[in-house]
Amino acid sequence: MADTDVHTSGTSGTSGIARSVAGGAARFVDGLRAYRMIAAMWVRSTMAYRASFAMTAFGNFVATGLDFVAILLMFSQVDALGGYTLPEIAFLYGASGAAFGLADLALGTMDRLGRRVRDGTLDTLLVRPAPVLAQVAADRFALRRLGRISQGLLVLGYALLVLDIDWTPVKVLMVPLMLLSGAGIFGAVFIAGGAFQFVAQDASEVQNSFTYGGNTLLQYPPTVFAKDLVRGVTFVVPLAFVNWLPALYVLGRPYPLDLPHWLAFTPPLVAVACCALAGVVWRVGLRSYRSTGS
């Protein structure tokens, strides 16, 4: 009888885990479907005015490109910055800019959440039969942000053409892997920052300091920053895994803080861990939400 009870309990526990995993997968698929439908609606709205879209996308391209123009102006006066040449910094800039652009395109509207919490319009999302995160992320999906991605990829392409790198299959694979992992890490920061606004309500600038500010930080080599700051973006908010660690492996440069070289291969794992943690933080923040009652 005891063996039967243990067997029954173990089977029940296994089936419960399986149901939980299946339910989570179903919710994820539902979220992706809702996100795709809402984003497609905004894309159709945008493309109804193609000339306006072209001008705003070009304006976004030019505005983001001014950051690299500033770097070019610096290199008109110096030969190296923190020991790095212009093509090497262009590689860091392009990798960070393209990764951030992907996350910004997909989740850049998360900074509007604080406004929804304050004016009570978040309540309308709670009663719809779709995940709230998908609705918030896809709200006002801005296709013009393709300009930022294009600009980052253009600078990255320039760097890859002029850099003298001893390419191996691993290094070739590292470049697209770096972009996708970096987008995942930035996306997790966007979601965690949005969850923080459930509590702070008016914290979009705090969120932007980690997203837009983090992107600006990663455009420059770690050698120009204090070691405490480098430790913070490596062990606290792991933005260093967006481009610093994998890019330094590709460039054959020494790692900051004497970190082991195998960390260059961990950005995908870091991205998954960050996304999982951001999901937990989002659920906690959503549960803490209290309607305005209006």
Secondary structure, DSSP 8 states (H G I E B T S, - for coil): -HHHHHHHHHHHHHHHHHHHHHHHHHHHHHHHHHHHHHHHHHHHHHHTTHHHHHHHHHHHHHHHHHHHHHHHHHHTT-S-BTTB-HHHHHHHHHHHHHHHHHHHHHHGGGGGHHHHHHHTTHHHHHTSSS-HHHHHHHTT--GGGHHHHHHHHHHHHHHHHH------HHHHHHHHHHHHHHHHHHHHHHHHHHHHHHHHSS-HHHHHHHHHHHHHHHTS-GGGS-HHHHHIIIIIS-GGGTTHHHHHHHHT---GGG--GGGGG-HHHHHHHHHHHHHHHHHHHHHT------
